[in-house]
Amino acid sequence: MKLWRRLKEIEAENIVLRELAHQSEQRYEQVKQLTKENEELRRRLEQLLEPEKAGDPEEERLDSWFFRTLRQEKAMSSRRGQDKEK
């Protein structure tokens, strides 16, 4: 009877360990996937943040129109300010 109870305890423990192993494997796969996604996002961020390369025209950058317009506006407003001072 004692051996039978011990056998049942070991079988129950085995089931728990299998479930934990399965969960661990799933988490490992999630971590691998998230690591890949993180690397891809970092790569994309670096591409956006790196200075323009010689072959890349400014128009191809996502923010180029905005910053070009902002620089033009700033230049025009500074010219107006200089004209008013004269």
Residue pairs with C-beta under 8 A, 6 or more apart in sequence:
48 62
52 58
52 61
58 64
58 68
59 65
